[in-house]
Amino acid sequence: MFEHSQSGRAGSPRPGTRETIALLAGLMALNAIAIDAMIPALPDIGAHLGVTEENRRQLVIVAYTFGFGLGQLLWGALADRFGRKPILTIGIAAYVVFAFACSLAPTFAILVGARMLQGASAAVTRVLVVAMVRDLFDGEAMARVMSLVFMTFMLIPVLAPSIGQLILQLGPWQAIFWFLSGYGVLMGIWSFLRLPETLHPEYRRTLHLGELFAAAKSVLTERQSLGYTLAQTAIFAGLIAYISSVQQIIFDYFERPQSIGLVFGAIAAPMALASWLNSRFVGRFGLRRVGHSGAAAFAILTLGHALVGTFVGEDLLLFSILQGAVMASFAFCSANLNTLAMEKMAPIAGMASSIQGVIGTVLAAIGGFAIGQAFDGTQRPFEWGLSLCGALGLALIVATDPRRMFERLRRAPEGLPRAQPAE
């Protein structure tokens, strides 16, 4: 595993590797559970707030995702200036406030607005988790750590819909937001007490507009950064489409609403397993080999699923098996493409994570929402939309790195972080 400094600022112990990964994954899960736990509640929310058009209910998910995307611009610049830890604390506190505000929303429009602000607050976790991993690790070591974080993070979709259903059996849909607020408080306390500051003093930046624009230009003009960000965006749009569409597919097409928790778990479990395997494979076979192979598998499997769904037909079991394979391939490329996009961004890790996150999340939300809105009572628009996402993502990877499709990235020294956290 990875060695981790154990001495703190005032002699207090720092978390070991396992606790650090669990803490970072728990922070990422603030975002995942805020999306997935809501899915079983969409019909209740629509009924309570007078939303009769089922496709409009998707805005509860999509508005959060838009806020999550746009909010990332703010947090990265602040974290590069003031440090990771204080900005993370502020963002989590805002998440708790807006989660509770959602529970008080008297109209659907206010709920959608509060969800967007909740997503903007949760964006602090995505930006800072990626930046903190980049602060500490290089190359394949960074990819392995990100894979382990994402493995724990991807277990959330296995549990969240069932958690949402359980809460709905015990109370109203507003209780889900009370649960999110409580979880945010727990993660805020844990991170405040245990998380060290990881920003290296030499990388601390100002908030001068000229410096911010220079950093943004570096992120947007560096070929590897931009190319892999766009490729990841295309593939991530498929995940947003899945989250937006799966409730209607299971409820309306397959007519099995009672099975949504089981289906979510059956599809998410291969993602978690693939993330764990990815943490092993990148060290053995190389970051590009594994990441690019995962993207190719995603493109092939999404096309195969669309062809089966259109020309052969499928029941809920076959749909779950094929979609589980698709999402497993997603796990093999997601963390790796993100690592490749961040590889050359160490001096501006916070800003780079922000800009890449904004591009990836906002454009993916637009694409995923468009696929979700194409729902026509069948699963076919969703499956062909995913196929388009896979083909576009693979094409962007080929355009970005045509001569190094399966080249091995220089391997970081086994088990060693790139540098110690800043005191």
Protein Blocks (a to p, Z undefined) as FASTA:
>chain_A
ZZddfbdfkopacddfklmmmmmmmmmmmmmmmmmmmmmmmmmmmmmnopablklmmmmm
mmmmmmmmmmmmmmmmmmmmnojklmmmmmmmmmmmmmmmmmmpmbfklmmmmmmmmmmm
mmmmmmmmmmmmmmmpgcjlmmmmmmmmmmmmmmmmmmmmmmmmmmmmmmcfklmmmmmm
mmmmmmmmmmmmmmccfbdfklpccfbfklmmmmmmmmmmmmklmmmmmmmmmmmmmmmm
mmmmmmmmmmmmnopaklmmmmmmmmmmmmmmmmmmmmmmmmmnopklmmmmmmmmmmmm
mmmmmmmmmmnopcfklmmmmmmmmmmmmmmmmmmmmmmmmmmmmmmmmmmmmmmmmmmm
mmmmmmmmmmmmmpgoiaklmmmmmmmmmmmmmmmmmmmmmmlmmaccddddehiafbdc
dZZ
